[in-house]
Amino acid sequence: MTRTPNAHPLPALIFSSRWLQLPLYLGLIVAQGVYVVLFLKELWHLILGALNFGEQEIMLIVLGLIDVVMISNLLVMVIVGGYETFVSRLRLEGHPDQPEWLSHVNASVLKVKLAMAIIGISSIHLLKTFIAAGSLGGLPFCTNEMLVAMKETGEIAANMKCTTLTSAGVMWQTIIHCVFILSAIGIAWTDRIMNGSSQRAKPANAH
């Protein structure tokens, strides 16, 4: 049995401080449950209105469901990968349900995967915006009173008699999405450079 070496009190205290993150990950698990409730609520809404909704209404609801699933996937990556990287080992070696990416997860891999997940979520939001922007020029801008009334009647985006979008808003959402993509490319490129440097340093240290 391998014994854990005794550390001095101050380093041991600093190292043990990683457990302060545990409530944060437990909170994200609760948030995951909230998203499950939201998914079931939207799915039930789709089932009840399947015979009355048009193609655009169904498409918007389905995109909303996909959005919830992708955010849930992001939460799983943060919870599992973050706990494994920054708190403690999960010790899932040999477990049949161990995620493929968990075997080689580290801070760099987790960072790239999170960036790609955020791009996917942003893509869904941008697609919903483009669909809703199809009638942008023919609808008035929504006031607070109109939004409250539509919320009370359960009206969805495709049936709205006004719009919450502006041309500038659509433009800025597109720009932000492009910035996400450029940031992910920059993160992946930096990670590749750092890995290449470390690989070249290993043979040099061997000599």
PyMOL commands that set and color helices and strands:
alter all, ss='L'
color gray80, all
select helices_A, chain A and resi 9-48+55-86+100-104+107-138+144-153+157-159+167-206
alter helices_A, ss='H'
color red, helices_A
deselect
rebuild
show_as cartoon
